[in-house]
Amino acid sequence: MDISSYSLDELQKLCGDIRERILEVVSVNGGHLSSTLGATELIVAMHKVFDSKKDPFIFDVSHQAYAHKLITDRWEAFATLRQFGGLSGYTKPSESEDDFFVAGHSSTSISLGVGAAKAITLKGEQKSRIPVAMIGDGSITAGMAFEALNELGDRKYPMVIILNDNEMSIAKPIGALSRMLTSTMASPFYQKFKKRTESFVDNFGDGAHYLAKRFEESFKLITPGILFEELGIEYIGPVDGHDLKTLIDTFEMAKAMGKPVIIHAQTVKGKGYKIAEGQHEKWHGVGPFDRESGSSAPKNGPKAATQIYTEAMLALCEKNRKVVGVTAAMPGGTGLTALIEKYPDRFWDAAIAEQHAVTSMGALAHEGFKPFCTIYSTFMQRGYDQVIHDVCLMDLPVVFAMDRAGTVGEDGETHQGAFDVSFMRAIPNMRLCAPRDELSFHHAIDFASTYAHPLSLRYPRGAFLEADLPESLPFEEGKSQLLIESEGDVLFIGYGNGVGRAAQTRALMGSDAALLDLRFVKPLDGTMLKTLAKKHKKWFVFSDSAKMGGVGSAILEFLSEAKIGGIDITSFEYEDAFITHGNTKLVEESLGLSPQKLAERVRAALA
């Protein structure tokens, strides 16, 4: 819809309609809620002043862009949000020409804006086009954002940056910049100054009080902007991020300035839905819920792998005071909240700064501590150079606990944990292992706690796949566990959650295949593989990871180097493509990785 000619009353009604539509769909489908409700007026004002058909609209992370989707011809299709085959929960150019870029990881927006500004300048279109980037107070604390601001302040490309300051990223904002943006008025210096001023003006009546109040407001306006002004970026704010008239006037002014401008807008997360308003982490990303009460259906079923990790780490920390850990702005999602609360001097949230988190753990390992770097598989990609340069090069005993390994469902392409086996396996000194169930996870943590080298430990979102199998044995470096022996020709090899997938497939087929829990993909259990190669000639590999450079590749490399021939290997890992969003079972069905589909594929291969 073209809202450039809407009156203020019409725009305010639109904001109400957008919030109603978001609540209507997200309460049924789940999704990101509080961030997108809080950004509604900002996005409506953006579409009033700028033109998404020609001006690059760039949303950092983009989970707050639901209002943008609704304004840009996706009102009816919004009912399919995050559903398999439906709309993505993030911006996606293949979905709409109004989406400038794919986004799912944070702190990329200003860099994208700088790149777009350079392209616009090279095309000579700077008089008719301008990049508009929206970034949150959590995302702007990351190093990549400052790298972009540093260049932008020097080059002076026309660009508008909207800083959405809601005093909360996903979890509590971490770092000096967040404190400066949201707590300037609470600083000891200012509070002491204010107290002395109030005491002084008490003797001079109402006029002095009025002047003091105006000075306070001016101080608040100036202080947060000093940093940006020093970087060469014009600063406007703070402004009320829910006052449409002020936002429109401010955006018009920034658009006309012909230089880089940052507009500091203060918003309330969850705005318009009282239950979710404010700093409530649980309302950032939600499953289906009841709108009247805000309650969601209780989660039944097996224990989630993240919860097992928390319990295992709490038990370990009781025994070993050298155990420390870090996460990057995801304490709730990674299960570290309980550890940070109980051991605040040993576990840290480093904010959206995976690179810094990894390197800092390298120094702790060098000083004799045992760090657990707990980061989603998809976000570990952001600290890859640091894993190589600051941990593995010196062979430091950092454990990389990678949650969300494998398919993650509705978050889709940007969040699927497909690549960690491939990229970690290539690094010298790095070892890779994976548990298959609750007991084996405890064994893996015990092993990791005393291991003297870098170690990657991957585990899935949600629960491990259940299977009736022999009890897990304690972990030993490079040792697998043969769970089921067989005299037949077929061997199923599972890695991590792939063990449960292999066992379910085997049971569905009524197969007599042998079943191996690989446990380590680096180093491989060469002795076991050589023994099994004498008996079984048809091997099937099950792992929730990319096929290229993955578990099957590792086994093929071993057989080639050991000059073992006659083995027919089929790997049921992810093909060389990004994995779409949607219900995990539907996604896996589409990939041919459900037990039923796998059974069909095994039968076809054997036939």
C-alpha positions as CSV (number, residue, x, y, z in Angstrom):
1,M,0.0,0.0,0.0
2,D,1.2,3.5,-0.8
3,I,0.8,5.5,2.5
4,S,2.7,8.6,1.4
5,S,-0.6,10.6,1.1
6,Y,-2.1,9.3,4.3
7,S,-3.2,11.9,6.9
8,L,-1.9,11.6,10.5
9,D,-5.2,10.2,11.7
10,E,-5.1,7.6,8.9
11,L,-1.5,6.6,9.8
12,Q,-2.4,6.2,13.5
13,K,-5.3,4.0,12.6
14,L,-3.0,2.0,10.3
15,C,-0.6,1.5,13.3
16,G,-3.6,0.1,15.3
17,D,-4.6,-2.2,12.4
18,I,-1.0,-3.5,12.0
19,R,-0.7,-4.3,15.7
20,E,-4.0,-6.1,15.6
21,R,-2.9,-8.2,12.6
22,I,0.5,-9.0,14.2
23,L,-1.2,-10.2,17.4
24,E,-3.8,-12.1,15.4
25,V,-1.2,-14.1,13.5
26,V,1.7,-14.4,16.0
27,S,-0.7,-15.7,18.7
28,V,-1.5,-18.6,16.4
29,N,1.8,-19.2,14.5
30,G,4.3,-18.0,17.0
31,G,7.1,-15.6,16.0
32,H,8.9,-12.4,17.1
33,L,6.4,-10.2,19.0
34,S,7.6,-7.5,21.3
35,S,10.3,-6.1,19.0
36,T,8.0,-5.8,16.0
37,L,5.1,-4.2,18.1
38,G,7.6,-1.7,19.5
39,A,8.8,-0.7,16.0
40,T,5.4,-0.2,14.4
41,E,5.3,3.7,14.4
42,L,9.0,3.8,13.2
43,I,8.2,1.6,10.2
44,V,5.0,3.4,9.3
45,A,6.9,6.7,9.4
46,M,9.6,5.2,7.3
47,H,7.1,4.3,4.6
48,K,5.4,7.7,4.9
49,V,8.7,9.6,4.2
50,F,10.8,7.2,2.2
51,D,10.0,4.9,-0.7
52,S,10.9,1.2,-0.3
53,K,10.6,0.7,-4.1
54,K,13.7,2.8,-4.6
55,D,15.2,3.6,-1.2
56,P,16.9,0.6,0.4
57,F,15.0,-0.3,3.5
58,I,17.5,-2.2,5.7
59,F,16.4,-3.9,8.9
60,D,19.0,-5.1,11.3
61,V,18.3,-8.8,12.1
62,S,14.8,-8.0,10.6
63,H,12.7,-9.9,13.0
64,Q,11.1,-6.4,13.9
65,A,10.0,-5.9,10.3
66,Y,6.5,-7.4,10.4
67,A,4.9,-4.0,9.9
68,H,7.0,-3.5,6.8
69,K,5.7,-6.8,5.4
70,L,2.1,-5.8,6.1
71,I,2.5,-2.4,4.4
72,T,4.2,-4.0,1.3
73,D,1.4,-6.2,-0.1
74,R,1.6,-9.1,2.3
75,W,-1.4,-8.5,4.5
76,E,-3.3,-11.6,3.5
77,A,-0.2,-13.8,3.1
78,F,0.9,-12.7,6.6
79,A,-1.3,-15.6,7.9
80,T,1.4,-18.0,6.6
81,L,4.2,-16.3,8.6
82,R,7.0,-18.8,9.5
83,Q,4.9,-21.7,8.1
84,F,6.4,-24.2,5.7
85,G,6.0,-22.7,2.2
86,G,4.8,-19.4,3.7
87,L,6.3,-16.0,4.5
88,S,9.7,-15.8,6.2
89,G,10.0,-14.3,9.7
90,Y,12.8,-12.1,8.3
91,T,13.2,-9.9,5.2
92,K,13.7,-11.8,2.0
93,P,14.2,-10.3,-1.4
94,S,12.8,-13.4,-3.2
95,E,9.6,-12.8,-1.3
96,S,9.2,-9.1,-2.2
97,E,11.0,-6.4,-4.1
98,D,10.5,-4.1,-1.1
99,D,12.9,-6.3,1.0
100,F,16.4,-5.0,0.2
101,F,18.5,-7.8,1.8
102,V,18.2,-11.1,3.6
103,A,18.8,-10.6,7.3
104,G,18.8,-12.9,10.3
105,H,22.1,-12.2,12.1
106,S,22.6,-8.9,13.9
107,S,24.7,-5.7,13.3
108,T,24.9,-5.9,9.5
109,S,22.5,-3.0,8.6
110,I,24.9,-0.1,8.7
111,S,27.5,-2.0,6.6
112,L,24.8,-2.8,4.1
113,G,23.7,0.9,4.1
114,V,27.2,2.1,3.5
115,G,27.5,-0.4,0.6
116,A,24.2,0.7,-0.8
117,A,25.2,4.4,-0.5
118,K,28.4,3.7,-2.4
119,A,26.4,2.0,-5.2
120,I,23.9,4.9,-5.3
121,T,26.8,7.4,-5.6
122,L,28.5,5.4,-8.3
123,K,25.2,5.4,-10.3
124,G,24.7,9.1,-9.8
125,E,21.3,8.5,-8.1
126,Q,22.1,10.2,-4.7
127,K,19.5,13.0,-5.4
128,S,16.6,10.5,-5.8
129,R,17.6,7.6,-3.5
130,I,18.9,7.3,0.1
131,P,19.5,4.2,2.2
132,V,17.5,3.9,5.5
133,A,18.8,1.5,8.1
134,M,17.0,0.5,11.3
135,I,19.2,-0.9,14.1
136,G,18.5,-1.8,17.8
137,D,20.4,-0.7,20.9
138,G,21.6,-4.2,21.3
139,S,22.8,-4.7,17.7
140,I,24.6,-1.3,17.6
141,T,27.0,-2.4,20.4
142,A,28.6,-5.0,18.1
143,G,32.0,-4.3,16.5
144,M,30.7,-4.6,12.9
145,A,28.4,-1.7,13.4
146,F,31.2,0.5,14.6
147,E,33.4,-0.5,11.7
148,A,30.7,0.7,9.4
149,L,30.1,3.9,11.4
150,N,33.8,4.7,11.2
151,E,33.9,4.6,7.5
152,L,30.5,6.3,7.0
153,G,31.6,9.2,9.2
154,D,34.7,9.6,7.1
155,R,33.1,9.2,3.6
156,K,29.9,11.3,4.5
157,Y,27.6,9.4,2.2
158,P,23.9,10.5,2.6
159,M,22.2,7.9,4.8
160,V,19.6,7.8,7.6
161,I,20.2,5.4,10.5
162,I,17.3,4.9,12.9
163,L,18.5,3.7,16.3
164,N,15.6,1.9,17.9
165,D,16.4,2.2,21.6
166,N,14.0,0.1,23.7
167,E,16.5,-0.6,26.5
168,M,16.5,-4.3,25.6
169,S,17.9,-6.5,22.8
170,I,16.9,-10.1,23.3
171,A,18.3,-10.3,26.8
172,K,19.5,-7.5,29.1
173,P,21.7,-5.1,27.0
174,I,25.4,-5.6,27.9
175,G,28.1,-3.0,27.6
176,A,29.0,0.6,28.0
177,L,27.2,1.9,24.9
178,S,23.8,0.4,26.0
179,R,24.3,2.0,29.4
180,M,25.1,5.3,27.8
181,L,22.1,5.3,25.5
182,T,19.6,4.3,28.2
183,S,21.0,5.4,31.5
184,T,22.7,8.7,31.0
185,M,20.5,10.4,33.5
186,A,21.3,7.7,36.2
187,S,25.1,8.3,36.1
188,P,26.6,9.1,39.6
189,F,28.1,12.3,38.1
190,Y,24.8,13.6,36.8
191,Q,22.9,12.5,39.9
192,K,25.3,14.4,42.2
193,F,25.2,17.4,39.9
194,K,21.4,17.3,39.9
195,K,21.1,17.0,43.6
196,R,23.4,20.0,44.2
197,T,21.5,22.0,41.6
198,E,18.1,21.2,43.2
199,S,19.4,22.3,46.6
200,F,20.7,25.5,45.1
201,V,17.6,26.5,43.1
202,D,15.3,25.8,46.1
203,N,16.2,29.3,47.3
204,F,15.3,31.0,44.0
205,G,11.6,30.1,43.3
206,D,9.7,28.6,40.3
207,G,11.7,30.4,37.6
208,A,14.9,28.8,38.7
209,H,13.2,25.4,38.8
210,Y,12.0,25.9,35.3
211,L,15.5,26.8,34.0
212,A,17.0,23.8,35.8
213,K,14.4,21.5,34.2
214,R,15.2,22.8,30.7
215,F,18.9,22.3,31.4
216,E,18.2,18.7,32.4
217,E,16.4,18.1,29.1
218,S,19.1,19.7,27.1
219,F,21.7,17.6,28.9
220,K,19.8,14.5,28.1
221,L,19.5,15.4,24.4
222,I,23.2,16.2,24.0
223,T,25.0,13.5,26.0
224,P,24.2,10.3,24.0
225,G,25.0,12.0,20.8
226,I,28.6,12.9,21.6
227,L,29.9,9.6,20.5
228,F,28.2,9.7,17.1
229,E,29.1,13.3,16.5
230,E,32.8,12.5,17.2
231,L,32.5,9.7,14.6
232,G,31.3,12.3,12.0
233,I,27.6,11.3,12.1
234,E,24.9,13.9,12.6
235,Y,22.8,13.0,15.7
236,I,19.2,13.8,16.3
237,G,17.4,12.7,19.5
238,P,16.3,11.1,21.6
239,V,12.8,11.3,20.0
240,D,9.6,9.5,21.0
241,G,9.5,6.5,18.8
242,H,5.7,6.3,19.2
243,D,4.9,9.9,18.3
244,L,4.1,9.7,14.6
245,K,4.1,13.4,13.9
246,T,7.5,13.9,15.5
247,L,8.9,10.9,13.7
248,I,7.7,12.1,10.3
249,D,9.0,15.6,10.8
250,T,12.4,14.2,12.0
251,F,12.7,11.8,9.1
252,E,11.9,14.5,6.6
253,M,14.6,16.7,8.1
254,A,17.2,13.9,8.1
255,K,16.3,13.0,4.5
256,A,16.9,16.6,3.4
257,M,20.3,17.0,5.2
258,G,22.3,15.2,2.5
259,K,24.7,13.6,5.0
260,P,24.9,10.6,7.3
261,V,22.4,11.1,10.2
262,I,21.5,8.9,13.1
263,I,18.0,9.4,14.7
264,H,17.9,8.1,18.3
265,A,14.3,6.9,18.8
266,Q,13.1,5.6,22.2
267,T,10.4,2.9,22.0
268,V,8.7,0.4,24.3
269,K,9.0,-3.2,23.4
270,G,5.6,-4.9,23.1
271,K,3.8,-1.5,22.6
272,G,0.1,-1.9,22.3
273,Y,-0.1,-5.3,24.0
274,K,0.0,-4.5,27.7
275,I,1.0,-8.0,28.8
276,A,4.2,-7.8,26.7
277,E,5.2,-4.2,27.2
278,G,8.6,-3.6,28.8
279,Q,11.7,-5.6,29.4
280,H,10.3,-9.2,29.3
281,E,12.7,-11.5,27.5
282,K,10.0,-14.2,27.1
283,W,8.0,-12.0,24.7
284,H,10.9,-11.5,22.2
285,G,10.2,-14.8,20.4
286,V,7.1,-16.7,21.3
287,G,5.1,-19.8,20.4
288,P,1.3,-19.8,20.0
289,F,-0.4,-18.1,23.0
290,D,-3.8,-16.9,24.3
291,R,-4.2,-13.2,23.7
292,E,-6.4,-12.6,26.7
293,S,-4.2,-14.1,29.3
294,G,-0.8,-14.2,27.6
295,S,-0.4,-17.8,28.6
296,S,0.9,-20.5,26.3
297,A,0.3,-24.2,26.2
298,P,2.6,-26.1,28.6
299,K,5.5,-27.8,27.0
300,N,5.3,-31.6,27.5
301,G,7.5,-34.3,26.2
302,P,11.2,-35.1,26.6
303,K,13.7,-32.8,28.2
304,A,15.3,-30.3,25.8
305,A,19.0,-30.7,25.1
306,T,19.6,-27.1,26.3
307,Q,18.1,-28.0,29.7
308,I,20.4,-31.0,29.9
309,Y,23.4,-28.8,29.2
310,T,22.4,-26.4,32.0
311,E,22.0,-29.2,34.5
312,A,25.3,-30.9,33.5
313,M,27.1,-27.6,33.7
314,L,25.7,-26.7,37.1
315,A,26.8,-30.1,38.4
316,L,30.2,-29.6,36.9
317,C,30.7,-26.2,38.4
318,E,30.0,-27.5,41.9
319,K,33.0,-29.8,41.4
320,N,35.4,-27.7,39.4
321,R,36.0,-24.0,40.3
322,K,38.2,-23.6,37.1
323,V,35.1,-24.0,34.8
324,V,34.1,-20.7,33.3
325,G,31.9,-19.7,30.4
326,V,30.5,-17.1,28.0
327,T,27.6,-16.6,25.7
328,A,26.9,-13.8,23.1
329,A,23.6,-12.1,24.0
330,M,21.7,-15.4,24.3
331,P,21.8,-16.5,27.9
332,G,18.2,-17.7,27.9
333,G,18.4,-19.5,24.6
334,T,21.7,-21.3,25.4
335,G,20.7,-22.2,29.0
336,L,23.4,-20.0,30.6
337,T,21.0,-17.8,32.6
338,A,21.1,-20.1,35.6
339,L,24.9,-20.3,35.5
340,I,25.3,-16.5,35.2
341,E,22.9,-16.0,38.2
342,K,24.7,-18.6,40.4
343,Y,28.2,-17.9,39.3
344,P,28.3,-14.2,38.1
345,D,32.1,-14.1,38.5
346,R,32.6,-17.1,36.3
347,F,30.0,-16.9,33.6
348,W,29.4,-13.9,31.4
349,D,27.1,-12.5,28.6
350,A,29.5,-10.7,26.3
351,A,26.6,-9.1,24.3
352,I,26.4,-9.5,20.5
353,A,30.1,-10.1,20.1
354,E,30.9,-13.6,19.2
355,Q,34.5,-12.7,18.1
356,H,35.2,-11.1,21.4
357,A,33.6,-13.9,23.3
358,V,35.8,-16.5,21.6
359,T,39.0,-14.6,22.0
360,S,38.4,-13.7,25.6
361,M,37.9,-17.5,26.4
362,G,41.2,-18.2,24.7
363,A,43.0,-15.9,27.2
364,L,41.1,-17.6,30.1
365,A,42.3,-21.0,28.9
366,H,45.8,-19.7,28.6
367,E,45.6,-18.7,32.3
368,G,44.6,-22.2,33.4
369,F,40.8,-22.0,33.4
370,K,38.4,-24.3,31.5
371,P,36.2,-22.2,29.3
372,F,32.9,-23.3,27.8
373,C,32.0,-21.0,24.9
374,T,28.3,-21.5,24.5
375,I,26.9,-20.2,21.2
376,Y,24.4,-21.3,18.6
377,S,25.9,-23.2,15.7
378,T,24.7,-20.5,13.2
379,F,26.3,-17.7,15.3
380,M,29.6,-19.5,15.8
381,Q,30.2,-18.7,12.1
382,R,30.7,-15.1,13.2
383,G,33.7,-16.0,15.4
384,Y,35.4,-18.4,13.0
385,D,38.7,-16.5,12.6
386,Q,39.0,-16.2,16.3
387,V,38.4,-19.9,16.8
388,I,41.4,-20.5,14.4
389,H,43.7,-17.7,15.4
390,D,43.0,-17.2,19.1
391,V,42.3,-20.8,20.2
392,C,43.4,-23.5,17.9
393,L,46.7,-22.0,16.8
394,M,47.9,-22.3,20.5
395,D,45.9,-25.5,21.1
396,L,44.0,-24.0,24.0
397,P,41.4,-26.2,25.8
398,V,38.3,-24.2,25.0
399,V,35.0,-26.1,24.7
400,F,32.7,-24.8,22.0
401,A,29.2,-25.9,23.1
402,M,27.1,-25.3,20.0
403,D,23.4,-25.3,20.6
404,R,20.8,-25.4,17.8
405,A,23.0,-27.8,15.6
406,G,20.9,-29.1,12.8
407,T,17.5,-27.9,11.6
408,V,15.9,-25.2,13.8
409,G,12.5,-24.9,12.2
410,E,10.7,-21.6,11.7
411,D,13.7,-19.3,11.8
412,G,14.9,-20.8,8.5
413,E,17.9,-20.2,6.3
414,T,19.9,-17.8,8.5
415,H,19.6,-19.9,11.6
416,Q,19.9,-23.5,10.5
417,G,22.9,-25.1,12.3
418,A,24.1,-27.0,9.2
419,F,27.8,-26.1,8.8
420,D,29.6,-26.5,12.1
421,V,30.9,-30.0,11.4
422,S,32.3,-28.9,8.1
423,F,34.0,-25.7,9.3
424,M,35.2,-26.9,12.6
425,R,36.6,-30.2,11.2
426,A,39.0,-28.3,8.9
427,I,40.9,-26.7,11.8
428,P,44.1,-28.2,13.1
429,N,44.1,-29.1,16.9
430,M,40.2,-29.1,16.9
431,R,38.4,-32.2,18.0
432,L,34.6,-32.8,17.3
433,C,32.2,-34.9,19.3
434,A,28.4,-35.1,19.8
435,P,26.1,-36.8,22.4
436,R,23.0,-38.7,21.4
437,D,20.9,-38.6,24.5
438,E,20.7,-37.2,28.1
439,L,23.2,-39.7,29.6
440,S,25.7,-39.4,26.8
441,F,25.5,-35.6,27.1
442,H,26.5,-35.8,30.7
443,H,29.4,-38.1,29.7
444,A,30.4,-35.6,27.0
445,I,30.5,-32.7,29.5
446,D,32.6,-34.7,31.9
447,F,35.0,-35.6,29.1
448,A,35.1,-32.0,27.9
449,S,35.9,-30.7,31.4
450,T,39.3,-32.4,31.5
451,Y,40.2,-32.4,27.8
452,A,43.4,-30.5,27.1
453,H,42.6,-29.4,23.5
454,P,40.0,-27.4,21.6
455,L,36.7,-29.3,21.4
456,S,33.5,-28.8,19.5
457,L,30.4,-30.2,21.1
458,R,27.2,-30.0,19.1
459,Y,23.6,-30.7,20.2
460,P,20.1,-30.0,18.7
461,R,17.3,-27.6,19.4
462,G,14.7,-29.2,21.5
463,A,14.9,-32.9,22.6
464,F,17.2,-35.6,21.3
465,L,15.4,-38.1,19.1
466,E,14.2,-41.0,21.2
467,A,15.3,-44.6,20.6
468,D,15.5,-47.8,22.7
469,L,19.2,-48.4,22.7
470,P,21.9,-49.7,25.1
471,E,23.1,-47.2,27.7
472,S,25.8,-44.8,26.8
473,L,29.3,-45.5,28.0
474,P,31.7,-42.7,29.3
475,F,33.4,-40.7,26.5
476,E,37.0,-41.5,25.5
477,E,38.8,-39.5,22.9
478,G,38.2,-40.9,19.4
479,K,36.2,-43.9,20.6
480,S,32.8,-44.8,19.2
481,Q,30.2,-47.2,20.7
482,L,28.8,-50.1,18.8
483,L,25.2,-50.2,19.9
484,I,23.8,-53.1,17.9
485,E,25.9,-55.9,16.3
486,S,24.8,-57.8,13.2
487,E,25.9,-60.5,10.8
488,G,24.3,-58.7,7.9
489,D,25.9,-56.5,5.2
490,V,24.3,-53.2,6.4
491,L,25.8,-50.7,8.9
492,F,24.0,-47.6,10.1
493,I,26.4,-44.9,11.4
494,G,24.9,-42.1,13.5
495,Y,26.5,-38.9,14.8
496,G,24.9,-37.0,17.6
497,N,21.1,-36.6,17.0
498,G,21.7,-38.8,13.9
499,V,21.9,-41.8,16.1
500,G,18.3,-41.5,17.1
501,R,17.4,-40.9,13.5
502,A,19.2,-44.0,12.4
503,A,17.6,-46.1,15.2
504,Q,14.1,-44.9,14.3
505,T,14.7,-45.6,10.6
506,R,16.1,-49.1,11.4
507,A,13.1,-49.9,13.6
508,L,10.6,-48.7,11.0
509,M,12.2,-50.9,8.4
510,G,12.5,-53.9,10.7
511,S,16.1,-54.0,9.6
512,D,18.9,-56.1,11.1
513,A,21.5,-53.5,10.3
514,A,24.4,-52.9,12.8
515,L,24.3,-49.5,14.5
516,L,27.3,-47.5,15.5
517,D,27.3,-44.3,17.6
518,L,30.3,-42.5,16.0
519,R,30.6,-40.0,18.9
520,F,33.7,-38.4,17.4
521,V,34.0,-37.3,13.9
522,K,37.5,-36.0,14.6
523,P,39.4,-38.0,15.5
524,L,37.5,-41.0,14.0
525,D,37.6,-44.4,15.7
526,G,39.8,-45.9,13.0
527,T,40.2,-49.3,14.8
528,M,36.4,-49.7,15.0
529,L,35.8,-48.6,11.4
530,K,38.5,-51.1,10.1
531,T,36.8,-53.9,12.1
532,L,33.4,-53.1,10.8
533,A,34.6,-52.7,7.2
534,K,35.5,-56.5,7.2
535,K,32.0,-57.5,8.0
536,H,29.6,-54.8,6.6
537,K,29.9,-53.4,3.0
538,K,26.9,-51.1,2.8
539,W,27.2,-48.1,5.1
540,F,24.6,-45.4,5.7
541,V,25.5,-42.2,7.5
542,F,23.0,-40.2,9.6
543,S,23.9,-36.7,10.8
544,D,22.1,-33.4,11.1
545,S,24.8,-31.5,9.2
546,A,25.9,-30.5,5.7
547,K,27.1,-33.3,3.5
548,M,29.9,-31.3,2.0
549,G,32.8,-31.6,4.4
550,G,30.6,-33.4,6.8
551,V,30.5,-36.8,8.6
552,G,30.3,-38.9,5.4
553,S,33.2,-37.0,3.9
554,A,35.3,-37.7,7.0
555,I,34.6,-41.4,6.8
556,L,35.3,-41.5,3.0
557,E,38.6,-39.7,3.6
558,F,39.6,-42.2,6.3
559,L,38.7,-45.2,4.1
560,S,40.7,-43.7,1.2
561,E,43.8,-43.0,3.4
562,A,43.6,-46.5,5.0
563,K,43.2,-48.0,1.5
564,I,40.0,-49.8,2.4
565,G,37.9,-50.6,-0.7
566,G,34.7,-52.3,-1.4
567,I,32.6,-50.1,1.0
568,D,29.4,-48.5,-0.5
569,I,28.6,-45.3,1.5
570,T,25.4,-43.4,1.4
571,S,25.2,-40.2,3.5
572,F,21.9,-38.8,4.7
573,E,23.3,-35.3,5.4
574,Y,22.0,-32.0,4.1
575,E,22.6,-31.4,0.4
576,D,24.4,-28.3,-0.9
577,A,21.6,-25.8,-0.4
578,F,20.3,-23.5,2.2
579,I,17.4,-25.0,4.2
580,T,14.0,-23.2,4.2
581,H,11.9,-22.3,7.2
582,G,8.9,-24.0,8.6
583,N,7.8,-26.7,11.1
584,T,10.9,-28.9,11.7
585,K,9.1,-32.1,10.8
586,L,7.7,-30.7,7.5
587,V,11.2,-29.3,6.6
588,E,12.8,-32.7,7.3
589,E,10.1,-34.4,5.3
590,S,10.8,-32.1,2.3
591,L,14.5,-32.9,2.6
592,G,13.8,-36.7,2.7
593,L,15.1,-36.9,6.3
594,S,12.1,-38.1,8.2
595,P,12.3,-41.8,9.3
596,Q,9.7,-42.8,6.8
597,K,11.5,-41.1,3.9
598,L,14.9,-42.4,5.1
599,A,13.5,-45.9,5.2
600,E,12.4,-45.5,1.6
601,R,15.8,-44.2,0.6
602,V,17.6,-47.1,2.3
603,R,15.4,-49.7,0.6
604,A,16.0,-48.0,-2.7
605,A,19.8,-48.0,-2.2
606,L,19.8,-51.7,-1.1
607,A,17.6,-52.6,-4.1
